[in-house]
Amino acid sequence: MPASAAPYHDMSALDNVTLGMRFTRDSKQVRQRKAKAMLSRLGLGHVAGDKIMTLSGGEQQRVALARCILKPGDLILADEPTGALDRDLAQHVFDEMLRLQHEYGKTLIIVTHDLGIAAQCDNTIELQAV
């Protein structure tokens, strides 16, 4: 997940999610069905057709999460996935990340300045400037 949650601002939320799935063997219809189901699960079913630029920061983060979970591969690298969110929404997004990470069997590596989020991770590495 990039620090900018949705790099394709002129695309819909649904198209952003299916973009990460384009190299799977699934048909376009199957990819769209999976993406719609994931968006709905993350509380975004009602904005699937909306352009990313019209969504709130939290909605954009959840679109990025859906894209990362559904794309092929076992690793998710997340750069400040909750950095632009208020504390409650940050915790909600992080909880969803952990839930989906376990459900889909992905390895999650995050970079965060939020010590509360870091404390919830299985392993942490703290970097300090010298």
C-alpha atoms as a printed R data frame, in Angstrom:
    type eleno elety resid chain resno       x       y       z
1   ATOM     1    CA   MET     A     1   0.000   0.000   0.000
2   ATOM     2    CA   PRO     A     2   1.609   3.257  -1.042
3   ATOM     3    CA   ALA     A     3   1.512   6.342   1.174
4   ATOM     4    CA   SER     A     4  -0.810   7.804  -1.455
5   ATOM     5    CA   ALA     A     5  -3.660   5.352  -1.101
6   ATOM     6    CA   ALA     A     6  -4.990   5.486  -4.623
7   ATOM     7    CA   PRO     A     7  -2.586   6.598  -7.321
8   ATOM     8    CA   TYR     A     8  -5.251   6.419 -10.038
9   ATOM     9    CA   HIS     A     9  -7.493   9.282  -8.923
10  ATOM    10    CA   ASP     A    10  -9.439   9.424 -12.186
11  ATOM    11    CA   MET     A    11 -10.526   5.777 -11.907
12  ATOM    12    CA   SER     A    12 -13.431   4.408  -9.907
13  ATOM    13    CA   ALA     A    13 -12.935   2.551  -6.641
14  ATOM    14    CA   LEU     A    14 -13.937  -0.681  -8.387
15  ATOM    15    CA   ASP     A    15 -11.454  -0.136 -11.229
16  ATOM    16    CA   ASN     A    16  -8.688   0.639  -8.705
17  ATOM    17    CA   VAL     A    17  -9.282  -2.687  -6.957
18  ATOM    18    CA   THR     A    18  -9.538  -4.772 -10.139
19  ATOM    19    CA   LEU     A    19  -6.382  -3.140 -11.515
20  ATOM    20    CA   GLY     A    20  -4.298  -5.181  -9.090
21  ATOM    21    CA   MET     A    21  -6.014  -8.377 -10.233
22  ATOM    22    CA   ARG     A    22  -5.553  -7.976 -13.983
23  ATOM    23    CA   PHE     A    23  -2.815 -10.627 -14.218
24  ATOM    24    CA   THR     A    24  -4.860 -13.351 -12.567
25  ATOM    25    CA   ARG     A    25  -6.542 -16.096 -14.547
26  ATOM    26    CA   ASP     A    26  -9.956 -14.903 -13.431
27  ATOM    27    CA   SER     A    27 -12.312 -13.476 -16.032
28  ATOM    28    CA   LYS     A    28 -13.171  -9.783 -15.885
29  ATOM    29    CA   GLN     A    29 -16.589 -10.664 -14.468
30  ATOM    30    CA   VAL     A    30 -15.061 -12.782 -11.674
31  ATOM    31    CA   ARG     A    31 -12.532 -10.042 -10.848
32  ATOM    32    CA   GLN     A    32 -15.312  -7.467 -10.643
33  ATOM    33    CA   ARG     A    33 -17.451  -9.750  -8.466
34  ATOM    34    CA   LYS     A    34 -14.555 -10.336  -6.043
35  ATOM    35    CA   ALA     A    35 -13.705  -6.622  -5.979
36  ATOM    36    CA   LYS     A    36 -17.325  -5.616  -5.326
37  ATOM    37    CA   ALA     A    37 -17.570  -8.168  -2.516
38  ATOM    38    CA   MET     A    38 -14.363  -6.883  -0.895
39  ATOM    39    CA   LEU     A    39 -15.443  -3.247  -1.224
40  ATOM    40    CA   SER     A    40 -18.770  -4.137   0.388
41  ATOM    41    CA   ARG     A    41 -16.994  -5.987   3.179
42  ATOM    42    CA   LEU     A    42 -14.932  -2.869   3.869
43  ATOM    43    CA   GLY     A    43 -18.059  -0.691   3.930
44  ATOM    44    CA   LEU     A    44 -17.476   0.767   0.469
45  ATOM    45    CA   GLY     A    45 -20.078  -0.989  -1.659
46  ATOM    46    CA   HIS     A    46 -21.967   2.272  -2.090
47  ATOM    47    CA   VAL     A    47 -18.931   4.055  -3.601
48  ATOM    48    CA   ALA     A    48 -17.700   1.310  -5.960
49  ATOM    49    CA   GLY     A    49 -18.513   3.424  -9.017
50  ATOM    50    CA   ASP     A    50 -17.231   6.705  -7.582
51  ATOM    51    CA   LYS     A    51 -13.954   8.274  -8.667
52  ATOM    52    CA   ILE     A    52 -11.180   7.952  -6.099
53  ATOM    53    CA   MET     A    53 -10.668  11.725  -5.968
54  ATOM    54    CA   THR     A    54 -14.194  12.124  -4.529
55  ATOM    55    CA   LEU     A    55 -13.599   9.722  -1.621
56  ATOM    56    CA   SER     A    56 -12.406  10.623   1.867
57  ATOM    57    CA   GLY     A    57  -8.897   9.684   3.000
58  ATOM    58    CA   GLY     A    58 -10.245   6.747   4.994
59  ATOM    59    CA   GLU     A    59 -12.250   5.473   2.045
60  ATOM    60    CA   GLN     A    60  -9.198   5.749  -0.201
61  ATOM    61    CA   GLN     A    61  -7.136   3.761   2.330
62  ATOM    62    CA   ARG     A    62  -9.766   1.017   2.381
63  ATOM    63    CA   VAL     A    63  -9.803   0.906  -1.443
64  ATOM    64    CA   ALA     A    64  -6.014   0.477  -1.356
65  ATOM    65    CA   LEU     A    65  -6.405  -2.286   1.235
66  ATOM    66    CA   ALA     A    66  -8.936  -4.098  -0.956
67  ATOM    67    CA   ARG     A    67  -6.564  -3.842  -3.928
68  ATOM    68    CA   CYS     A    68  -3.625  -5.211  -1.903
69  ATOM    69    CA   ILE     A    69  -5.580  -8.111  -0.443
70  ATOM    70    CA   LEU     A    70  -7.011  -9.261  -3.771
71  ATOM    71    CA   LYS     A    71  -3.909  -8.877  -5.921
72  ATOM    72    CA   PRO     A    72  -1.703 -11.935  -6.436
73  ATOM    73    CA   GLY     A    73   1.195 -12.415  -4.063
74  ATOM    74    CA   ASP     A    74   1.791 -13.240  -0.432
75  ATOM    75    CA   LEU     A    75   3.358  -9.962   0.712
76  ATOM    76    CA   ILE     A    76   1.823  -6.580   1.479
77  ATOM    77    CA   LEU     A    77   4.168  -3.638   2.030
78  ATOM    78    CA   ALA     A    78   2.248  -0.778   3.636
79  ATOM    79    CA   ASP     A    79   3.833   2.663   3.953
80  ATOM    80    CA   GLU     A    80   2.009   4.643   6.676
81  ATOM    81    CA   PRO     A    81  -1.339   2.940   5.959
82  ATOM    82    CA   THR     A    82  -3.033   4.858   8.784
83  ATOM    83    CA   GLY     A    83  -0.943   8.038   8.793
84  ATOM    84    CA   ALA     A    84  -3.567  10.419   7.398
85  ATOM    85    CA   LEU     A    85  -6.461   9.029   9.439
86  ATOM    86    CA   ASP     A    86  -7.920  10.042  12.788
87  ATOM    87    CA   ARG     A    87  -7.227   7.643  15.679
88  ATOM    88    CA   ASP     A    88 -10.563   5.778  15.530
89  ATOM    89    CA   LEU     A    89 -10.493   5.305  11.765
90  ATOM    90    CA   ALA     A    90  -6.799   4.366  11.882
91  ATOM    91    CA   GLN     A    91  -7.581   1.614  14.380
92  ATOM    92    CA   HIS     A    92 -10.526   0.409  12.284
93  ATOM    93    CA   VAL     A    93  -8.424   0.256   9.102
94  ATOM    94    CA   PHE     A    94  -5.577  -1.490  10.932
95  ATOM    95    CA   ASP     A    95  -7.980  -4.032  12.466
96  ATOM    96    CA   GLU     A    96  -9.314  -4.795   8.977
97  ATOM    97    CA   MET     A    97  -5.764  -5.125   7.641
98  ATOM    98    CA   LEU     A    98  -4.921  -7.692  10.319
99  ATOM    99    CA   ARG     A    99  -8.178  -9.593   9.864
100 ATOM   100    CA   LEU     A   100  -7.776  -9.796   6.080
101 ATOM   101    CA   GLN     A   101  -4.057 -10.527   6.334
102 ATOM   102    CA   HIS     A   102  -4.782 -13.602   8.448
103 ATOM   103    CA   GLU     A   103  -7.779 -14.677   6.376
104 ATOM   104    CA   TYR     A   104  -5.892 -14.464   3.073
105 ATOM   105    CA   GLY     A   105  -2.575 -15.766   4.432
106 ATOM   106    CA   LYS     A   106  -0.544 -12.689   3.511
107 ATOM   107    CA   THR     A   107   2.596 -11.372   5.166
108 ATOM   108    CA   LEU     A   108   2.171  -7.738   6.180
109 ATOM   109    CA   ILE     A   109   5.086  -5.346   6.632
110 ATOM   110    CA   ILE     A   110   4.167  -1.819   7.635
111 ATOM   111    CA   VAL     A   111   6.058   1.406   8.181
112 ATOM   112    CA   THR     A   112   4.403   3.582  10.809
113 ATOM   113    CA   HIS     A   113   5.130   6.429  13.184
114 ATOM   114    CA   ASP     A   114   2.103   5.425  15.284
115 ATOM   115    CA   LEU     A   115   3.492   3.598  18.307
116 ATOM   116    CA   GLY     A   116  -0.001   2.368  19.217
117 ATOM   117    CA   ILE     A   117  -0.317   0.619  15.848
118 ATOM   118    CA   ALA     A   118   3.254  -0.689  16.049
119 ATOM   119    CA   ALA     A   119   2.574  -2.185  19.488
120 ATOM   120    CA   GLN     A   120  -0.135  -4.383  17.956
121 ATOM   121    CA   CYS     A   121   2.228  -5.985  15.440
122 ATOM   122    CA   ASP     A   122   3.720  -9.442  15.958
123 ATOM   123    CA   ASN     A   123   7.271  -8.142  15.480
124 ATOM   124    CA   THR     A   124   8.669  -4.626  15.434
125 ATOM   125    CA   ILE     A   125  11.923  -3.029  14.404
126 ATOM   126    CA   GLU     A   126  12.520   0.500  15.630
127 ATOM   127    CA   LEU     A   127  14.809   2.727  13.583
128 ATOM   128    CA   GLN     A   128  16.320   5.814  15.148
129 ATOM   129    CA   ALA     A   129  18.335   8.598  13.576
130 ATOM   130    CA   VAL     A   130  21.882   8.927  14.845
